[in-house]
Amino acid sequence: MPMTYSFPKEQRLRQRETIASLTLKGTPLFKFPIKGYYLPGGEAVSRYAVSVPKKSFKRAVKRNLLKRRMREAIRLNQADCLNGFCGDYLFVYIAKDICEYSVIEAAVREILSKSASK
């Protein structure tokens, strides 16, 4: 299978019920500034959801910036870190200020590699 760096629609997690079950049944992983939840699944492809709380960032522009940074870090690192592991993921940004992309990428990379090794 050739390595692609895309983030297609089938990899996006959108169902409210699935996201709620991730927070209840999923395994939490933490690496500042992101808290991640993952649930191993039987799907052929991993699915992802990102969240930035409105309580921490009132302006949509800042929330969208952080969500774009997290999605980009996921898109670039999913093939390297997961090594064929499939599951559902929820990434929640928990810091109170905006972090650089390199910090976000390091956190996403560590969460993905921890989940694949369990």
C-alpha positions in Angstrom: 0.0 0.0 0.0 1.6 3.3 -1.0 2.0 5.9 1.7 -0.3 8.9 1.1 -0.4 12.1 3.1 -4.1 12.9 2.6 -6.9 13.4 5.1 -9.9 12.0 3.2 -13.5 12.2 4.3 -13.6 8.5 5.4 -11.0 9.3 8.1 -13.0 12.1 9.7 -15.0 11.1 12.7 -18.3 13.0 12.9 -21.0 10.9 14.6 -21.9 12.3 18.0 -22.5 8.8 19.5 -19.0 7.6 18.4 -17.3 10.6 19.9 -19.3 10.3 23.1 -18.3 6.6 23.4 -14.7 7.6 22.8 -14.7 9.8 25.9 -16.4 7.2 28.0 -14.8 3.9 26.8 -11.7 5.1 25.1 -8.2 5.0 26.6 -7.0 8.5 27.5 -3.5 9.6 26.6 -2.0 12.9 27.6 0.9 14.9 26.1 0.7 18.7 26.7 -1.0 20.6 25.1 -3.3 17.8 23.8 -5.4 15.1 25.5 -6.2 12.2 23.3 -8.6 9.4 23.5 -8.4 6.2 21.3 -10.5 3.1 20.9 -9.1 0.2 18.9 -11.5 -0.6 16.1 -12.1 -3.1 13.4 -12.3 -0.5 10.6 -9.8 -0.7 7.8 -8.9 2.9 8.3 -8.3 5.0 11.4 -10.8 7.9 12.0 -10.0 11.2 13.8 -11.9 14.0 15.4 -10.3 17.2 16.8 -11.8 19.6 19.4 -10.9 23.0 20.8 -13.1 24.1 23.7 -15.0 27.3 23.3 -14.5 28.0 27.0 -10.7 28.4 26.4 -10.9 30.3 23.1 -13.9 32.5 22.6 -12.9 33.6 19.1 -13.6 31.1 16.3 -10.5 32.3 14.4 -8.3 31.0 17.2 -10.2 27.7 17.5 -10.0 27.1 13.8 -6.3 27.9 13.7 -5.6 25.3 16.4 -7.9 22.7 14.8 -6.1 23.2 11.5 -2.7 22.7 13.2 -3.9 19.5 14.9 -5.4 18.1 11.6 -2.2 18.9 9.7 -0.1 17.1 12.4 -2.3 14.1 12.2 -2.3 14.0 8.4 1.5 14.1 8.2 2.3 11.7 11.1 -0.4 9.0 10.9 1.4 6.8 8.4 4.7 6.9 10.4 3.3 6.5 13.9 0.5 4.0 13.5 2.2 1.3 11.3 -1.1 -0.4 10.3 -2.9 0.1 13.7 -6.5 1.2 13.2 -8.8 2.8 15.6 -10.9 5.9 16.4 -9.2 9.0 17.9 -10.3 12.2 19.6 -7.8 15.0 20.1 -8.7 17.7 22.5 -6.6 20.9 22.9 -6.4 21.7 26.6 -3.8 24.5 26.8 -5.0 28.0 27.7 -2.8 29.7 25.1 -1.9 29.1 21.4 1.1 26.8 21.0 3.4 26.6 18.1 2.9 24.0 15.4 6.0 22.1 16.4 4.7 21.6 20.0 1.4 20.4 18.7 3.0 18.0 16.2 5.2 16.5 18.9 2.2 15.9 21.1 0.2 14.3 18.3 3.1 12.1 17.2 3.6 10.8 20.8 -0.1 10.1 21.3 -0.3 8.2 18.0 2.8 6.2 18.7 1.7 5.4 22.3 -1.7 4.1 21.0 -0.1 2.0 18.3 2.3 0.4 20.8 -0.4 -0.7 23.3 
